């Protein structure tokens, strides 16, 4: 974390000085904005937090509830989401509060008495090496509050307008072509005009309906009850994640919650008949507790308090696109309205991915909106949001169909194998096999203008193009601090170039010198006049040696750039090997070195040789605006 770059100020460095725009608009309800966000769920708070990093943009968030979410809903936080929270500087606080999921334990009918359950095995929840962060559990309300606090502390001073409901919109022409009608709780209607609108208003999204999108997919046919309970119990694995299968009494998924006492229980309520007409949703908490205790026999839980409960039916649905441009429409038409999260894809909670994928939708879109609004990229960039995230959502739908059905299977009765079912060993093996997916690390973006073809992938095999940047330890040259290289990436809309040196550092130094000085360099071409040298593309050098072996006096300016109003040097651009964990060996970096390009949302965009000047420039030219041409015009 860096601060005082604009001069010393007392107080909490996380609370930034309000921008001139924030000061000018304090207390006013903007009638014209760059971006209007509808909804403060997982997607809405992430995109709000991301846009809050750009105080020159005007953003407004509206929420129909009277205040922030307080309880319930999603709670599983995948490793990938914690990585994203690190980019906001929020991971430490999240991990301090969270329950860490270390193991998954399995219970099934005893061979001696199938009316009783016994422990049948366990697996590590997140295999070593997948991420530097664990899989954790935190109430969705707390996840959103972290992001809301981040917005409020930002230079943008972004705070939602509560008690405001979306009514409708029309897309026209002009600088603010989207006219949005909103309504306060007292019935008063008013209009906001926006350049872009993002609907994060849930599965019953009114924004989705306003742009003519519909959810398509399978109807719900299996019901689960969920409850957050405070209880006393003789069940020995109360504080580990458990998958419990009974003989004919259903299944139970138990996930401990933060705080050391609360546990979330997902209770299998079985198949839902076609003529149920929603009656299953009336299942009482007492009935959920009764079913859970039947499944747990010979153990039981004495529930003292239920913090939250719900009943839902499993169904997987998705829209055909995540923006307002028709699928067969004009490719040159700029998307103006977007939907994210449950507004465009719904599924069960079994894979633990709903909140996580919703947040990743927003993390994909936020930096693209900022790049277009600030003139760093053309509006065609916005087409990539629906293209990239629809494919991810469809993968999730397909996985969720399999996973929900798999978990809901009865346990196999050896005396009646003809009935079917799943054995304890099969359940355990499948949980272990799916660890990469449930950690949130299965996304791979296909080749596009933002993602390379993989011609030079062999130069850095551990940084797979299209996947998230897999961090590894390094040592900072300036102060010998050991840390994760991936933690240099902030949610600030910048691209990163990580130049990994070869056996000889000459080519690394030559590349960095060229990046900072030559007119054909993408750093020079795409950085606006008067802006900091690293404001669009942030360059880092990783030397293939110990930190004492690098002569810091010969570092090019690009690795010690001067920035900010005081023109201070940035000492956090040069890195060396951590002798306890060599990043070059861990990530399979060739002896010739490599360039690893990373997107603002932490995904690897390309891998190139250190000498690939023309390819490097051409890649960035595919989506960034040449600022020299803009000045001359």
FENCOR-V130019 format. One record per residue. SS is DSSP state (helix for helix, strand for strand, loop for the rest). PSI is psi in radians with two decimals (none if undefined). D_CENTER is the distance of its C-alpha to the mean C-alpha in whole Angstrom. Layout:
BEGIN
SS,PSI,D_CENTER / SS,PSI,D_CENTER
END
This chain:
BEGIN
loop,2.27,21 / loop,2.44,23 / loop,3.12,25 / loop,0.30,29 / loop,-0.28,29 / loop,0.31,30 / loop,2.67,33 / loop,2.46,33 / loop,2.49,32 / loop,2.92,33 / loop,-2.97,30 / loop,2.06,27 / loop,-0.27,25 / loop,-0.33,22 / loop,1.86,23 / loop,2.67,24 / loop,2.44,27 / loop,2.42,27 / loop,2.79,27 / helix,-0.66,30 / helix,-0.71,28 / helix,-0.69,27 / helix,-0.76,30 / helix,-0.55,32 / loop,0.11,30 / loop,2.21,30 / loop,-0.10,31 / loop,2.63,31 / loop,1.88,29 / loop,2.32,29 / loop,-0.31,30 / strand,2.25,29 / strand,2.79,25 / strand,-0.83,23 / strand,2.27,20 / strand,2.15,20 / strand,2.25,17 / strand,1.90,18 / loop,2.45,17 / loop,0.62,15 / loop,-2.84,13 / helix,-0.81,9 / helix,-0.78,9 / helix,-0.70,12 / helix,-0.59,11 / helix,-0.82,8 / helix,-0.56,10 / helix,-0.77,13 / helix,-0.68,12 / helix,-0.75,11 / helix,-0.41,15 / helix,-0.35,16 / loop,-0.08,17 / loop,1.47,19 / loop,-0.22,22 / loop,-0.15,24 / loop,2.55,22 / loop,2.09,23 / strand,2.49,20 / strand,2.41,21 / strand,2.30,19 / strand,2.56,21 / strand,2.27,21 / loop,-0.48,24 / loop,2.82,24 / loop,-0.14,26 / loop,-3.09,23 / loop,2.70,20 / loop,2.44,19 / loop,-0.45,21 / loop,2.70,21 / loop,-2.93,20 / loop,-2.54,17 / loop,2.74,14 / loop,-0.27,14 / strand,2.18,12 / strand,1.87,10 / loop,2.76,9 / helix,-0.72,9 / helix,-0.62,6 / helix,-0.65,5 / helix,-0.67,8 / helix,-0.74,8 / helix,-0.72,6 / helix,-0.55,8 / helix,-0.61,11 / helix,-0.42,10 / loop,-0.03,11 / loop,0.42,14 / loop,-0.04,13 / helix,-0.70,12 / helix,-0.79,16 / helix,-0.71,17 / helix,-0.84,14 / helix,-0.55,16 / helix,-0.64,19 / helix,-0.46,19 / loop,2.77,17 / strand,2.29,19 / strand,2.16,18 / loop,1.88,18 / loop,-0.68,21 / strand,2.77,23 / strand,2.18,23 / strand,2.61,27 / strand,2.40,29 / strand,2.49,32 / strand,3.10,34 / strand,2.46,38 / loop,2.48,41 / loop,-0.54,43 / loop,-0.59,46 / loop,1.77,45 / loop,-0.07,42 / loop,-0.19,42 / loop,2.52,40 / strand,2.63,37 / strand,2.73,37 / strand,2.29,34 / strand,-0.18,34 / strand,-3.08,31 / strand,2.76,28 / strand,2.71,25 / strand,2.33,23 / loop,-0.86,19 / loop,1.90,18 / loop,2.56,20 / loop,2.45,21 / loop,-0.20,19 / loop,-0.71,16 / loop,2.73,14 / loop,-0.14,16 / loop,2.68,14 / loop,2.95,14 / loop,2.22,13 / strand,2.95,14 / strand,2.15,15 / loop,2.43,15 / loop,2.35,16 / helix,-0.64,13 / helix,-0.66,16 / helix,-0.69,15 / helix,-0.80,12 / helix,-0.62,12 / helix,-0.64,16 / helix,-0.79,14 / helix,-0.65,12 / helix,-0.70,16 / helix,-0.68,18 / helix,-0.77,16 / helix,-0.78,17 / helix,-0.52,20 / helix,-0.21,21 / loop,2.91,20 / loop,-0.38,23 / loop,-0.32,22 / loop,0.85,22 / loop,2.15,20 / loop,2.43,21 / loop,2.69,21 / strand,1.88,24 / strand,2.81,24 / loop,0.49,27 / strand,2.16,26 / strand,2.48,26 / strand,2.33,25 / strand,-0.84,28 / strand,3.03,28 / strand,2.77,28 / strand,2.43,30 / strand,2.10,29 / loop,-2.30,32 / loop,3.10,33 / loop,-3.11,33 / loop,-0.57,31 / loop,1.36,29 / loop,-0.23,29 / strand,2.00,27 / strand,2.07,29 / strand,2.23,28 / strand,2.23,30 / strand,2.81,28 / strand,2.31,30 / strand,2.92,31 / loop,-0.39,32 / loop,0.07,35 / loop,-0.17,35 / loop,2.24,35 / strand,2.57,34 / strand,2.95,33 / strand,2.43,31 / strand,2.36,28 / strand,2.33,28 / strand,2.69,25 / strand,-0.67,24 / strand,2.59,21 / strand,2.40,20 / strand,2.03,16 / strand,1.93,17 / loop,0.75,14 / loop,0.51,17 / loop,-3.08,17 / loop,-0.46,19 / loop,0.62,22 / loop,2.13,20 / helix,-0.53,23 / helix,-0.73,22 / helix,-0.80,21 / helix,-0.62,25 / helix,-0.44,26 / loop,0.20,25 / loop,0.34,27 / loop,2.63,24 / loop,2.65,24 / loop,2.33,22 / strand,2.54,24 / strand,-2.80,24 / loop,2.44,26 / loop,2.71,27 / loop,2.38,26 / loop,0.15,29 / strand,2.34,28 / strand,2.54,27 / strand,2.50,26 / strand,2.58,26 / strand,2.41,24 / strand,2.46,25 / strand,2.00,24 / strand,2.57,28 / strand,2.08,30 / strand,2.80,32 / strand,2.64,35 / strand,2.73,35 / loop,0.10,37 / loop,2.12,34 / loop,-0.36,34 / loop,0.61,30 / loop,-0.52,29 / loop,0.42,27 / loop,2.80,25 / strand,2.32,23 / strand,2.47,25 / strand,2.01,26 / strand,2.13,29 / strand,2.30,32 / loop,3.02,35 / loop,1.60,38 / loop,0.04,38 / loop,0.11,36 / loop,-3.06,33 / strand,2.76,30 / strand,2.25,28 / strand,2.13,24 / strand,2.20,24 / strand,1.98,21 / strand,2.57,22 / loop,2.97,21 / loop,2.69,20 / loop,-0.20,24 / loop,-0.07,26 / loop,-0.72,27 / loop,2.55,25 / strand,2.40,24 / strand,2.24,23 / strand,2.13,25 / strand,2.02,24 / strand,2.15,28 / strand,2.07,29 / strand,0.05,31 / strand,-3.02,32 / strand,2.53,32 / loop,2.18,33 / loop,2.74,36 / loop,-0.46,36 / loop,0.34,38 / loop,-0.60,36 / loop,0.61,35 / loop,0.08,32 / helix,-0.52,35 / helix,-0.46,32 / helix,-0.23,30 / helix,0.07,33 / loop,2.25,33 / loop,2.84,34 / helix,-0.70,32 / helix,-0.69,36 / helix,-0.68,35 / helix,-0.74,32 / helix,-0.71,33 / helix,-0.82,36 / helix,-0.75,35 / helix,-0.76,32 / helix,-0.61,36 / helix,-0.73,37 / helix,-0.65,35 / helix,-0.20,35 / loop,2.29,39 / loop,0.08,40 / loop,2.94,38 / loop,2.85,37 / strand,2.39,35 / strand,1.76,37 / strand,2.09,34 / strand,-0.46,35 / strand,2.49,32 / strand,1.97,29 / strand,-0.56,27 / strand,2.57,25 / strand,2.78,26 / strand,2.87,25 / strand,2.29,26 / strand,2.76,24 / strand,2.37,25 / strand,2.15,23 / loop,2.50,22 / loop,2.09,20 / strand,2.71,20 / strand,2.61,19 / loop,2.87,20 / loop,-0.47,21 / loop,2.81,20 / loop,0.35,17 / strand,-3.07,19 / loop,0.12,23 / loop,2.14,24 / loop,2.56,26 / loop,-0.57,26 / loop,0.35,29 / loop,-3.08,29 / loop,2.08,30 / loop,-0.35,28 / loop,-0.16,29 / loop,2.27,28 / loop,2.25,25 / loop,2.39,22 / loop,-0.39,22 / strand,2.30,21 / strand,2.70,17 / strand,2.60,15 / loop,2.73,12 / helix,-2.48,11 / helix,-0.27,14 / helix,-0.37,16 / loop,-0.13,16 / strand,2.36,15 / strand,2.67,16 / loop,-3.11,17 / loop,3.03,18 / loop,-0.01,16 / loop,-0.64,18 / loop,-0.14,15 / loop,0.51,13 / loop,-0.14,10 / helix,-1.01,11 / helix,-0.69,9 / helix,-0.81,6 / helix,-0.60,6 / helix,-0.77,7 / helix,-0.65,4 / helix,-0.55,3 / helix,-0.91,7 / helix,-0.66,7 / helix,-0.51,6 / helix,-0.68,8 / helix,-0.64,11 / helix,-0.84,11 / helix,-0.50,13 / helix,-0.74,15 / helix,-0.78,16 / helix,-0.71,17 / helix,-0.70,19 / helix,-0.79,21 / helix,-0.54,22 / loop,0.01,23 / loop,0.26,25 / loop,-0.41,23 / loop,2.72,22 / loop,2.84,24 / helix,-0.31,23 / helix,-0.37,23 / helix,-0.55,20 / helix,-0.34,18 / helix,-0.43,19 / helix,-0.35,17 / helix,-1.00,14 / helix,-0.70,16 / helix,-0.79,17 / helix,-0.81,14 / helix,-0.45,12 / helix,-0.72,15 / helix,-0.70,15 / helix,-0.77,12 / helix,-0.69,13 / helix,-0.69,16 / helix,-0.72,16 / helix,-0.76,14 / helix,-0.81,17 / helix,-0.76,19 / helix,-0.72,18 / helix,-0.64,18 / helix,-0.82,22 / helix,-0.83,23 / helix,-0.74,21 / helix,-0.75,22 / helix,-0.65,26 / helix,-0.81,26 / helix,-0.55,25 / helix,-0.12,27 / loop,2.54,30 / loop,2.77,33 / strand,2.52,34 / loop,2.25,37 / loop,1.97,41 / helix,-0.47,43 / helix,-0.32,46 / helix,1.14,44 / helix,-0.34,42 / helix,-0.36,43 / helix,-0.44,41 / loop,3.14,38 / loop,-3.01,35 / strand,2.44,33 / loop,2.87,34 / helix,-0.71,32 / helix,-0.62,32 / helix,-0.72,30 / helix,-0.80,28 / helix,-0.77,27 / helix,-0.66,27 / helix,-0.68,24 / helix,-0.75,22 / helix,-0.67,22 / helix,-0.53,22 / loop,0.17,19 / helix,-0.67,17 / helix,-0.68,15 / helix,-0.84,14 / helix,-0.29,13 / loop,-0.09,11 / loop,0.35,8 / loop,0.27,10 / loop,-0.18,12 / loop,2.25,11 / loop,1.95,14 / loop,2.38,14 / loop,2.77,18 / loop,2.38,20 / strand,-2.97,21 / loop,-0.42,21 / loop,-0.14,18 / strand,2.18,18 / loop,2.97,22 / loop,-0.35,24 / loop,0.31,24 / loop,-0.61,28 / loop,0.42,27 / helix,-0.55,25 / helix,-0.31,27 / helix,-0.35,27 / strand,1.32,24 / loop,-0.47,24 / loop,-0.09,21 / loop,1.36,19 / loop,2.22,18 / loop,2.32,18 / loop,-0.24,15 / loop,2.96,13 / strand,2.58,11 / loop,2.03,13 / loop,1.79,14 / loop,2.78,16 / loop,2.78,19 / strand,2.53,22 / strand,3.07,24 / strand,2.24,27 / strand,2.26,27 / loop,-0.67,30 / loop,-0.66,31 / loop,0.20,31 / loop,0.42,31 / loop,2.21,27 / strand,2.30,26 / strand,3.07,22 / strand,2.27,19 / helix,-0.63,19 / helix,-0.34,15 / helix,-0.03,15 / helix,-0.28,17 / loop,2.16,14 / loop,2.82,13 / loop,1.15,11 / loop,0.18,15 / loop,0.04,15 / loop,2.57,17 / strand,2.68,17 / strand,2.41,18 / strand,2.05,21 / strand,1.94,22 / strand,1.92,25 / strand,2.15,27 / loop,2.75,30 / loop,-2.93,33 / loop,-0.47,36 / loop,2.33,37 / loop,0.00,35 / helix,-0.84,37 / helix,-0.60,35 / helix,-0.85,32 / helix,-0.69,34 / helix,-0.75,35 / helix,-0.83,32 / helix,-0.65,31 / helix,-0.77,34 / helix,-0.75,34 / helix,-0.62,30 / helix,-0.22,32 / helix,-0.57,35 / loop,2.47,36 / loop,-0.46,36 / loop,-0.09,34 / loop,2.43,31 / helix,-0.51,28 / helix,-0.78,27 / helix,-0.76,31 / helix,-0.66,30 / helix,0.11,27 / loop,2.18,27 / loop,2.61,29 / loop,2.32,32 / loop,-0.15,33 / loop,2.79,29 / loop,2.58,28 / loop,-0.50,28 / loop,0.33,24 / loop,-0.39,23 / loop,-0.81,22 / strand,2.08,22 / strand,1.99,21 / strand,2.30,24 / strand,2.50,24 / strand,2.28,27 / strand,1.99,26 / loop,2.46,30 / loop,1.08,31 / loop,3.08,33 / loop,2.79,34 / helix,-0.39,33 / helix,-0.21,37 / helix,-0.01,38 / loop,2.25,36 / loop,1.81,38 / helix,-0.25,36 / helix,-0.24,39 / helix,0.16,38 / loop,2.33,35 / loop,2.78,34 / helix,-0.54,33 / helix,-0.47,30 / helix,0.06,29 / loop,0.94,31 / loop,2.65,30 / strand,2.33,31 / strand,2.97,29 / loop,3.00,29 / loop,-0.42,32 / loop,-0.05,34 / loop,0.64,33 / strand,2.61,32 / strand,2.56,31 / loop,1.97,28 / loop,0.23,29 / loop,0.77,25 / loop,-0.22,25 / strand,2.36,27 / strand,2.76,27 / strand,3.06,29 / strand,2.41,29 / strand,2.02,28 / loop,-0.33,31 / loop,-0.25,30 / strand,1.60,27 / loop,1.96,28 / helix,-0.55,24 / helix,-0.69,27 / helix,-0.75,28 / helix,-0.64,24 / loop,0.24,23 / loop,0.77,26 / strand,2.21,27 / loop,2.67,30 / loop,-0.35,33 / loop,-0.10,33 / loop,-3.12,30 / strand,2.69,27 / strand,2.20,25 / strand,2.03,21 / strand,2.27,19 / strand,2.32,16 / loop,2.88,14 / loop,-0.35,12 / loop,0.34,9 / loop,0.27,10 / strand,2.49,11 / strand,2.14,15 / strand,-0.60,17 / strand,2.78,20 / strand,2.25,23 / strand,2.79,26 / loop,2.73,30 / loop,-0.36,30 / loop,0.05,33 / loop,1.15,31 / helix,-0.86,32 / helix,-0.75,33 / helix,-0.68,30 / helix,-0.81,27 / helix,-0.71,29 / helix,-0.64,29 / helix,-0.88,25 / helix,-0.52,24 / helix,-0.28,27 / loop,-0.31,25 / loop,-0.13,23 / loop,2.63,24 / loop,2.28,27 / loop,1.93,30 / helix,-0.41,30 / helix,-0.74,34 / helix,-0.65,35 / helix,-0.67,33 / helix,-0.77,36 / helix,-0.56,39 / loop,none,38
END
